[in-house]
Amino acid sequence: MKSLLNNASTTRTLTLGALLAAGLALSGQANAASQCKGLDNAACDSQQSCSWVAGYERSDGRKVNAFCRTKAKRSSKPNASKEATKEAATKQQG
């Protein structure tokens, strides 16, 4: 009986440890992705990885305030989307 309780306790400890490790790993990824979040316009412009988005009004009438965001990652091919468009047009013609 004592070994069953000991195994349950060990399993619970290991499970909590795994959850804690996963939480820490995910919080590091979220932190890296939000390096631009909350910056003002000047601070945002000074960061190479950030881009300032001007405020705008959505189609449903709701106003969105200006904000700083992480720049989109670039494709390794500079004209990848143009090439894909050309290929699609060629396939339609042929």
C-alpha positions in Angstrom: 0.0 0.0 0.0 2.8 2.4 0.9 4.5 1.8 -2.5 1.3 2.7 -4.3 1.1 6.0 -2.5 4.8 6.6 -3.2 4.3 5.9 -6.9 1.3 8.2 -7.1 3.2 11.0 -5.3 6.2 10.5 -7.7 3.9 10.6 -10.7 2.2 13.8 -9.5 5.6 15.4 -8.9 6.9 14.5 -12.3 3.7 15.7 -14.0 3.8 19.0 -12.2 7.5 19.4 -13.1 6.7 18.7 -16.8 3.9 21.3 -16.8 6.2 23.8 -15.1 8.9 23.2 -17.7 6.4 23.5 -20.6 5.1 26.8 -19.1 8.5 28.3 -18.8 9.4 27.3 -22.4 6.2 28.8 -23.8 6.6 32.0 -21.8 10.0 32.5 -23.4 8.6 32.2 -26.9 5.8 34.7 -26.0 8.3 37.1 -24.6 10.4 37.0 -27.7 7.4 37.6 -29.9 6.2 40.6 -27.9 9.4 42.6 -27.8 7.7 45.4 -29.7 4.4 45.3 -27.8 3.7 48.5 -25.9 6.5 50.6 -27.4 5.7 54.2 -28.4 6.3 55.4 -31.9 9.8 56.6 -31.4 10.9 53.5 -29.5 9.3 51.3 -32.1 11.0 53.1 -35.0 14.4 52.6 -33.3 14.0 48.8 -33.2 14.9 47.0 -36.5 12.6 44.1 -35.7 9.6 46.4 -35.0 7.2 48.3 -37.2 4.7 51.1 -36.3 1.1 50.5 -37.5 -1.0 53.7 -37.8 -4.4 53.8 -36.2 -7.4 53.0 -38.4 -11.1 52.3 -38.4 -12.3 48.7 -39.1 -15.1 48.0 -41.5 -17.5 47.4 -38.5 -16.8 51.0 -37.4 -14.5 50.1 -34.4 -11.4 52.3 -34.1 -8.0 50.7 -33.6 -5.3 52.7 -31.9 -1.8 52.9 -33.5 0.5 50.3 -32.1 4.0 48.7 -32.5 4.3 45.2 -33.9 7.0 42.7 -34.8 7.9 42.9 -38.5 7.0 39.9 -40.7 9.7 37.5 -41.5 11.0 37.8 -45.1 11.1 34.9 -47.5 14.6 33.7 -48.4 13.7 34.3 -52.1 13.1 38.1 -52.6 10.4 37.5 -55.3 8.9 34.3 -54.1 5.3 35.5 -54.3 5.8 36.9 -57.8 7.3 33.6 -59.0 4.3 31.7 -57.6 1.9 34.1 -59.3 3.8 33.6 -62.6 3.7 29.8 -62.2 0.0 29.8 -61.5 -0.7 32.0 -64.6 1.4 29.7 -66.8 -0.4 26.6 -65.6 -3.8 28.2 -66.3 -2.7 29.1 -69.9 -1.2 25.7 -70.6 
